[in-house]
């Protein structure tokens, strides 16, 4: 699966969750996307850096060569027209 498909799937899931009172973060996890955790962290960082999502904490670590990401506030999701953005 290419990265744009993964990004689209995550954003589509977040958009659907905006009308829910509670959100299960596992629905956008690396496991649910069937990708490795380092790739998931990099994709979350890309979406955060480009203002597609907020409420995420991204940090660099010395123990691995990729940025780590945690947290996600669905209410802070910014809805964009994905077809024109990607």
C-alpha positions in Angstrom: 0.0 0.0 0.0 1.4 3.4 -0.9 1.8 6.2 1.7 -1.0 8.3 0.1 -3.5 5.5 0.5 -2.5 5.1 4.1 -2.8 8.9 4.7 -6.2 8.9 3.0 -7.4 5.9 5.1 -6.4 7.6 8.4 -8.0 10.9 7.4 -11.2 9.2 6.3 -11.4 7.3 9.6 -10.8 10.5 11.5 -13.5 12.3 9.5 -16.1 9.6 10.3 -15.1 9.7 13.9 -15.8 13.4 14.2 -19.5 12.7 14.9 -18.8 10.2 17.6 -18.6 11.0 21.3 -15.7 8.6 21.8 -12.9 7.6 19.4 -11.0 4.3 19.4 -7.5 5.3 18.5 -6.8 1.7 17.5 -8.7 2.3 14.3 -5.9 4.3 13.0 -3.0 2.4 14.6 -0.1 0.9 12.7 -1.6 -2.5 13.2 -5.0 -1.5 11.8 -3.2 0.1 8.7 -1.1 -3.1 8.4 2.2 -1.1 8.3 5.2 -1.1 10.6 5.3 1.3 13.5 8.2 3.4 12.2 6.4 4.1 8.9 3.2 5.0 10.9 5.1 7.5 13.0 6.6 9.1 9.9 3.2 9.3 8.2 1.6 10.9 11.4 4.5 13.4 11.5 4.0 14.3 7.8 0.2 14.9 8.5 1.0 16.9 11.6 3.7 19.0 9.9 1.3 19.8 7.0 -1.6 20.7 9.4 -3.8 17.8 8.5 -4.0 16.8 12.1 -3.4 18.4 15.5 -3.3 17.1 19.0 -0.3 14.9 18.2 2.9 14.9 20.1 6.0 14.3 17.9 9.5 14.0 19.2 13.0 12.9 18.2 14.7 10.1 20.1 18.2 8.9 20.4 17.2 5.2 20.5 15.8 5.0 17.0 16.2 6.8 13.7 12.7 8.0 13.2 10.4 10.5 14.9 7.9 9.1 17.4 4.3 10.2 17.6 1.6 9.8 20.3 -1.9 11.0 21.0 -4.5 12.2 18.6 -7.4 14.5 19.2 -10.1 13.7 16.7 -11.9 16.9 17.4 -8.9 18.8 16.2 -8.8 17.0 12.8 -8.9 19.4 9.9 -11.1 18.4 7.1 -9.6 19.1 3.7 -10.6 17.9 0.2 -8.3 15.0 -0.1 -8.7 14.6 -3.8 -7.2 18.1 -4.4 -4.6 17.8 -1.7 -3.2 14.5 -2.9 
